[in-house]
Amino acid sequence: MSWGKFVSMELDDEDKMDLPMVASKRPDYPYGLRISLGDAELKKLGLDFDECEIGCVLDFRAMATVTSKSCNEGDGMDKCCRIELQIERMTAEPE
């Protein structure tokens, strides 16, 4: 089965006006189109945290931009790394 063409998920100006102001900036994409990948998910996907720079694009039948990356360590805690993706374009086909 071939995949359909990618469709932009960006909100149009009218949809942006319907959203509440947050920090004086309305979002470009709807709430819920960001996902987070932790250490386990990055490992399963074969992605290297250090190579996932902010702004790089990953293809997973949705096009997403890395918007955040962080690593945390605490007293007695293992290092925990994660990246956050903003889904910008997607395609879907019924099975």
Beta strands, then each sheet from edge to edge (+ up, - down):
strand 1: 7-8
strand 2: 34-38
strand 3: 57-59
strand 4: 62-72
strand 5: 80-90
sheet 1: 1+ 5- 2+
sheet 2: 1+ 5- 4+ 3-
end
